[in-house]
Amino acid sequence: MTTQNARRTPSRRLPLVVATSLVLGFLLPVVLALGPASGGGESRMTGAALLGWGVGWALIALLSIRFTNQPQRWALVPAGILGVTGIALIALAPGAVVMDQLAWVWPVPILVLAIWLILRVRREVQGGSRWLLYPVVGVLALFAVGGAIETVMEATDGGRSAGGGELVDVGGHKLFIACSGTGSPTVVLEGGLGQGSDYFALIAPAVATTTRVCAYDRAGHGRSEPATGPQDGMAIARDLHALLAASGNHGPYILAGHSSGGVYVRFFAAAYPSEVVGVVLLDAQSPHVMPVQSAAQSSENPISALSGVLPGLARVGVARLMASVASNDLPADVTARRRAFEATPRAASSFGEEFSRLDGILDAAGALPNLGDRPLVVVTAMAESAAGWLDQQNRMATLSTNVSHRVFEDITHDGLIESVHGASLASDAIVAAVTSVRSGAELDSPTASHR
């Protein structure tokens, strides 16, 4: 036995080398995502993942050369390809347009690499180590196939075509708005986290029989273009105000917001108090539901940092699989349109960005002024609600001296908008606010519980 071979551990150590390298290769992207790549969006998060996996393959090669008598030098090939690509994405940080173009290219070389790896592993690796590597290579192949299918489906999916409405320039980007009905005041519908105009497909037509009603997509959501700058509460309010003016839908307004949309309409009411004559909070999120963080703290939140992974998962088809599960009473064409959009990397990116800003928006909303004596209808959906939800809803019912609080024990948070029964209750609440504004009469009893 040569001196060099004598220093080497027998090949039964190779499974330990492979397992250790793979674990480190999967942990490194997490470290990079929480550190240098944090807040870098899809390109840097994807680059961090590729770099981590490249390091894992490099460790297989280097550690097997150093500590076993079965050196796996071939592993330097995927290490180089993945590592260099990852570094390039992190350093160059291409935007969404470039990433969309790359989606037509990268699946083919990745699939070729996966096939090559299967052949090399079968030829070069013996024993249990082979069965540790097969699943990893299989996942790589699935990513390639999923990425190719997703890219083609996005290009050919007609489900995202608009069903009425228009795109309006609000200065630097265009927002989608759909309005119907006639009369004053104009009701403006604001969706919750990641939701847009299609979410109100059951409510808007019902309200339109009484007055003018508009639903829209915030910047980056649905059919609206992304904004050029950060979208905090006031930026969203300014966008909406410019959209309503440019589309010819002038005040006075009644604002109806669902979930976190209830927070957004409060910013609008604070920024343009003379144009807002009433507010409807549809199971709205309260700034006081939980301790919130400042915008600076939010950017350091691990969940916020990892939200950049969502577009990459959508890029390989994961979001499409998840989006196809939900069921509701919304019209079939609306459901198809929502699912088609929710499956895209742009939707995942918009959702992640909005989620990462929410702590700071809630923090700022806690200091917004009350509504005075303007009509306020608070609708609370208690089914499956979290502990303390009713207390927070009661607290929001103190935002005005002219308030009606409607509590429904049998309606869920999403069911208030997506189910026929829930949407009917939500529409009734909005119409009650319209009637109060038109007549000048007080709303009904301060608190009413319904089952």
C-alpha positions in Angstrom: 0.0 0.0 0.0 1.4 3.4 -0.9 1.9 6.1 1.7 -0.8 8.2 0.2 -3.4 5.3 0.3 -2.3 4.4 3.8 -3.4 7.9 5.0 -6.8 7.4 3.4 -9.8 6.1 5.3 -11.5 3.0 3.6 -14.2 3.7 1.1 -16.9 2.9 3.6 -16.5 6.5 4.8 -17.8 7.8 1.5 -21.5 7.8 2.6 -20.5 10.0 5.5 -18.6 12.4 3.2 -21.6 12.5 0.8 -24.2 13.0 3.5 -22.2 15.8 5.3 -21.6 17.6 2.0 -25.2 17.4 1.0 -26.4 18.7 4.4 -23.9 21.6 4.2 -25.0 22.3 0.6 -28.6 22.7 1.7 -27.8 24.7 4.8 -25.6 27.3 3.1 -28.4 28.8 1.0 -30.3 29.5 4.2 -27.3 31.2 5.7 -26.8 33.3 2.5 -30.5 34.1 2.4 -30.5 35.5 5.9 -27.2 37.3 5.3 -25.6 38.6 2.1 -28.6 37.8 -0.2 -31.3 39.0 2.2 -33.7 41.4 0.5 -32.2 40.7 -2.9 -35.3 39.3 -4.5 -35.6 36.3 -6.8 -32.3 36.6 -8.6 -30.1 36.8 -5.4 -32.2 34.2 -3.6 -31.9 31.8 -6.5 -28.2 32.6 -6.8 -27.8 31.8 -3.1 -29.4 28.4 -3.6 -27.3 27.6 -6.6 -24.1 28.7 -4.9 -24.9 26.6 -1.8 -25.6 23.5 -3.9 -22.4 24.1 -5.9 -20.4 24.2 -2.6 -22.1 20.9 -1.6 -20.9 19.2 -4.8 -17.5 20.7 -4.4 -17.2 19.3 -0.9 -18.1 15.8 -2.2 -15.2 16.0 -4.6 -12.6 17.5 -2.2 -13.5 15.5 0.9 -13.6 12.2 -1.1 -10.2 13.0 -2.6 -8.8 13.7 0.9 -10.4 11.2 3.1 -11.5 8.2 1.0 -10.0 5.8 -1.6 -12.9 6.6 -3.9 -12.2 10.2 -5.1 -15.2 11.7 -6.8 -13.5 14.3 -9.0 -16.5 14.4 -11.4 -18.5 16.3 -8.7 -16.4 19.3 -9.6 -18.4 19.7 -12.8 -21.8 20.4 -11.1 -19.9 22.4 -8.5 -18.5 24.7 -11.1 -21.7 25.1 -13.1 -24.0 25.8 -10.2 -21.4 27.8 -8.2 -20.5 30.1 -11.1 -24.1 30.6 -12.1 -25.1 31.4 -8.4 -22.3 33.9 -8.0 -23.3 35.6 -11.3 -27.0 35.9 -10.1 -26.0 37.3 -6.8 -23.5 39.8 -8.2 -25.6 41.0 -11.2 -29.0 40.7 -9.6 -31.0 40.7 -12.8 -34.6 42.0 -12.6 -37.8 40.2 -13.3 -37.7 40.8 -17.0 -34.3 39.1 -17.4 -35.3 36.3 -15.1 -38.4 35.7 -17.3 -36.2 35.5 -20.4 -33.8 33.1 -18.7 -36.7 30.9 -17.9 -36.8 29.9 -21.6 -33.1 28.8 -21.4 -32.1 27.3 -18.1 -34.3 24.2 -17.9 -32.5 22.5 -20.8 -28.9 22.7 -19.5 -30.1 21.8 -16.0 -31.9 18.7 -17.4 -28.8 17.8 -19.4 -26.7 18.2 -16.3 -29.1 16.0 -14.3 -28.9 13.2 -16.9 -25.1 13.4 -16.9 -25.0 13.2 -13.1 -27.2 10.1 -13.1 -24.8 8.4 -15.4 -21.7 9.5 -13.5 -23.2 8.5 -10.1 -24.1 5.1 -11.5 -20.7 4.6 -12.9 -18.4 6.1 -10.2 -20.2 5.8 -6.9 -20.6 2.5 -5.0 -22.8 1.4 -2.1 -25.0 3.5 0.0 -23.6 6.8 -1.3 -25.3 6.2 -4.7 -28.7 6.2 -3.0 -28.0 9.4 -1.2 -27.2 11.2 -4.5 -30.0 9.8 -6.7 -32.8 11.8 -4.9 -30.7 15.0 -5.1 -30.2 14.5 -8.8 -33.8 13.6 -9.2 -34.9 16.8 -7.6 -32.6 18.8 -9.9 -34.3 17.0 -12.9 -37.8 17.8 -11.5 -36.9 21.4 -11.2 -35.8 21.5 -14.9 -38.9 19.8 -16.1 -41.2 21.8 -13.8 -39.5 25.0 -14.9 -40.0 24.2 -18.6 -43.6 23.3 -18.1 -44.3 26.4 -16.0 -42.7 28.7 -18.6 -44.8 27.3 -21.4 -48.0 27.4 -19.4 -47.5 31.0 -18.4 -46.9 31.9 -22.0 -50.0 30.1 -23.3 -52.4 30.5 -20.3 -55.4 32.5 -21.4 -56.8 32.6 -17.9 -55.2 35.9 -17.0 -57.0 37.8 -19.7 -58.9 40.8 -18.3 -62.7 40.5 -17.9 -63.6 44.2 -18.3 -61.9 47.2 -16.6 -59.0 49.3 -17.8 -55.3 50.0 -17.1 -54.7 53.6 -16.1 -51.4 55.4 -15.8 -50.9 56.8 -12.3 -47.4 58.2 -12.9 -44.6 55.7 -13.7 -46.8 52.6 -13.7 -50.3 51.5 -14.7 -53.0 50.1 -12.4 -56.0 48.1 -13.3 -59.5 49.2 -12.2 -63.0 47.9 -12.9 -66.1 50.0 -12.0 -69.8 49.4 -12.5 -73.1 50.9 -11.3 -74.1 54.5 -11.0 -74.8 56.9 -8.1 -73.0 58.5 -5.2 -71.1 58.0 -3.0 -68.6 55.8 -4.9 -67.7 52.6 -3.1 -64.0 51.6 -3.4 -63.1 47.9 -2.6 -59.7 47.1 -1.2 -58.5 43.5 -1.1 -56.3 42.0 1.6 -52.8 40.6 1.4 -52.1 39.6 -2.2 -55.7 40.1 -3.3 -57.1 42.3 -6.0 -60.2 43.2 -7.9 -61.2 39.6 -8.8 -61.6 38.8 -5.1 -64.8 41.0 -5.0 -66.5 39.2 -8.0 -69.5 38.4 -5.8 -69.7 41.7 -3.9 -69.1 44.3 -6.6 -72.2 43.4 -8.7 -74.4 43.4 -5.6 -73.3 46.8 -4.5 -73.5 48.1 -8.1 -77.3 47.8 -8.0 -77.3 50.6 -5.4 -74.4 52.9 -6.3 -71.1 53.2 -8.2 -68.5 50.6 -7.1 -64.9 50.2 -8.1 -62.4 47.4 -7.4 -58.7 47.6 -8.4 -55.4 45.8 -8.3 -52.6 47.3 -6.2 -49.3 47.8 -7.9 -47.7 44.5 -8.8 -50.9 42.5 -8.2 -53.3 41.1 -10.7 -53.2 43.1 -14.0 -51.5 46.1 -12.5 -47.9 46.9 -13.2 -45.3 46.9 -10.4 -44.5 50.3 -8.8 -41.2 52.0 -9.2 -40.6 52.4 -5.5 -41.6 50.9 -2.1 -45.3 50.6 -1.4 -46.0 51.6 2.2 -49.5 52.6 3.4 -49.3 56.2 2.2 -47.8 55.2 -1.2 -50.8 52.8 -1.7 -53.2 55.6 -0.8 -51.6 58.0 -3.2 -51.7 55.4 -6.0 -55.4 54.7 -5.4 -56.2 58.4 -5.3 -54.4 59.0 -8.6 -56.1 56.0 -10.1 -59.6 57.1 -9.1 -59.0 60.6 -10.4 -57.4 59.5 -13.7 -60.2 57.0 -14.4 -62.9 59.6 -13.8 -64.3 58.1 -10.6 -64.4 61.1 -8.3 -65.6 61.3 -4.7 -67.1 61.3 -2.2 -66.0 57.7 -1.4 -67.0 54.9 0.9 -63.9 52.7 1.4 -64.5 49.0 2.1 -61.4 47.0 3.0 -61.1 43.3 3.7 -58.3 41.8 6.0 -55.2 43.9 5.6 -57.1 46.0 3.0 -58.9 47.5 6.1 -55.5 48.9 7.1 -54.9 50.4 3.7 -58.3 52.2 3.5 -57.5 53.9 6.8 -54.4 55.4 5.2 -56.5 56.7 2.4 -59.1 58.1 4.8 -56.2 59.8 6.8 -54.6 61.3 3.6 -57.8 62.5 2.0 -60.3 63.0 4.8 -62.5 65.5 2.9 -63.2 62.9 0.2 -64.1 59.9 2.4 -67.6 59.9 3.8 -67.7 56.4 5.2 -65.7 53.2 5.9 -66.5 49.5 6.0 -64.1 47.1 7.6 -64.7 43.5 6.4 -63.1 41.3 9.1 -60.2 43.8 8.8 -56.8 43.3 10.4 -56.1 45.5 13.4 -52.8 47.2 14.0 -53.1 45.9 17.6 -53.6 42.2 16.8 -50.0 41.4 17.8 -46.8 43.3 18.7 -45.6 44.8 15.4 -42.1 45.7 14.3 -40.7 48.8 12.7 -40.0 48.8 8.9 -36.3 48.4 9.7 -37.0 45.4 12.0 -39.3 43.9 9.4 -36.5 43.8 6.8 -34.4 41.8 9.2 -37.2 39.3 9.9 -36.1 35.8 8.7 -39.6 35.1 7.2 -39.4 38.4 5.3 -35.9 37.6 4.1 -36.9 34.2 2.9 -40.0 35.6 1.1 -37.6 36.1 -1.8 -37.6 32.3 -2.3 -41.3 32.4 -3.3 -40.7 33.6 -7.0 -38.1 30.8 -7.5 -40.6 28.2 -6.3 -43.2 29.6 -8.6 -40.6 29.4 -11.4 -40.5 25.6 -11.1 -44.3 25.1 -10.8 -44.7 24.8 -7.1 -47.0 27.8 -6.8 -49.3 26.4 -9.6 -49.7 23.2 -7.7 -50.7 25.1 -4.5 -52.9 27.5 -6.3 -55.0 24.7 -7.8 -56.2 23.5 -4.4 -58.4 26.3 -3.2 -62.2 26.2 -3.8 -64.8 28.9 -3.5 -68.1 30.2 -4.9 -66.5 32.8 -7.2 -67.4 32.5 -10.9 -65.4 30.0 -12.9 -63.7 32.5 -15.1 -62.7 34.6 -12.1 -61.3 31.6 -10.3 -59.3 30.6 -13.4 -57.9 34.1 -13.7 -56.9 34.3 -10.1 -55.2 30.9 -10.2 -53.4 31.7 -13.4 -51.9 34.8 -11.9 -51.2 33.3 -8.4 -49.0 30.7 -10.1 -46.6 33.2 -11.6 -43.3 34.4 -10.2 -44.5 38.0 -10.4 -47.4 37.2 -8.1 -45.1 35.4 -5.7 -42.7 38.3 -5.7 -45.5 40.8 -5.1 -46.9 38.8 -2.3 -43.5 38.4 -0.7 -42.8 42.1 -0.9 -46.2 43.1 0.5 -45.8 40.6 3.3 -42.4 41.9 4.2 -43.7 45.4 4.5 -46.8 44.6 6.5 -45.3 44.9 9.9 -44.1 48.5 9.2 -47.5 49.4 7.7 -49.4 48.0 10.8 -47.0 49.9 13.0 -47.7 53.2 11.2 -51.5 52.5 11.1 -51.6 52.5 14.9 -51.0 56.3 14.9 -53.7 57.1 12.3 -56.5 59.4 13.4 -60.1 58.2 14.1 -62.9 58.7 11.7 -64.9 61.2 13.8 -68.7 60.8 13.1 -68.4 59.3 9.6 -70.4 56.1 9.2 -68.3 53.0 10.1 -69.5 49.5 9.6 -67.4 46.7 11.2 -68.1 43.2 10.0 -66.5 40.4 12.0 -66.3 36.8 10.9 -65.9 34.6 14.0 -65.8 31.1 12.5 -62.2 29.7 12.8 -61.0 33.0 14.2 -58.0 33.3 16.4 -58.2 33.9 20.2 -58.8 37.6 20.9 -60.1 38.4 17.4 -63.4 39.8 18.6 -61.7 42.0 21.2 -59.6 43.6 18.4 -62.7 44.0 16.2 -64.5 45.7 19.1 -61.6 48.1 19.4 -61.8 49.0 15.7 -65.5 49.7 16.3 -64.5 52.7 18.4 -62.9 54.5 15.5 -66.1 56.4 14.8 -69.0 57.7 16.9 -71.4 56.5 14.2 -70.8 52.8 14.0 -72.5 49.5 13.4 -70.7 46.3 14.4 -72.0 43.1 12.8 -70.7 39.8 14.2 -71.3 36.6 12.3 -70.5 33.3 14.2 -70.9 31.0 11.1 -68.7 32.9 8.6 -65.0 32.5 8.1 -62.5 35.2 7.2 -62.3 34.2 3.5 -65.9 33.0 3.3 -67.0 36.6 4.0 -65.8 37.4 0.5 -65.6 34.1 -1.4 -68.9 32.4 -0.4 -72.3 33.5 -1.7 -73.7 33.8 1.8 -70.7 35.7 3.2 -70.6 38.0 0.2 -74.3 38.8 0.7 -73.6 39.8 4.3 -70.6 41.9 3.2 -72.7 43.6 0.5 -75.5 44.4 2.9 -73.0 46.1 5.2 -71.6 48.3 2.4 -75.1 49.2 1.3 -76.0 50.2 4.9 -73.1 52.6 4.9 -74.3 54.0 1.5 -77.8 54.5 2.9 -76.5 56.2 6.0 -74.4 58.7 4.0 -77.3 59.5 1.6 -79.9 59.9 4.3 -77.7 61.4 7.0 -79.3 59.0 9.5 -77.3 57.1 12.1 -76.4 53.5 11.5 -78.2 50.7 13.2 -77.5 49.5 16.8 -73.8 49.8 17.8 -73.3 46.0 18.0 -75.4 43.2 16.5 -74.5 39.5 16.8 -75.8 37.2 14.0 -75.6 33.4 13.6 
